[in-house]
């Protein structure tokens, strides 16, 4: 089971979370729109993947969020989802691949 923490803006949360949870091998541990809360939860929960949807940050803050997340030194895979207009198909494919790679024999 691949564990995921999602940082996403309120307006996209429902759609994005439901798409991620549609992957059988993936479990969303937590989601929030608050950058500081997401990073604090990542330090405690140690998810396999940290998804940062740029809808959660203003355009200038997206780079800062990524830099702060990398600075935590977490073992999590960091995934930035920037396609706010279309369906998150690329994100779903990447998480599915990560989940399968995690359990490869």
C-alpha angles and dihedrals in degrees: 000000000000112000118213136191114199128205105194138151117257094247093058101032100095096049096042096045093048091050092050092046090052088074106092095212095051131083122190105219095185143343133196142159092221113097097204092046092049092052092046091050091048090056091052103035098038096207121199089236134023111203115200113193109197090223087078093063135047112253094262093048098056093081091046092052092051091047092049092047092051090047091062090071092222121167087231123119107244114221122183113201110198103162101100095160104054135045115287093246094137091051092049091050092050094049091047090052091048092050092050093045090051091060100036114136 
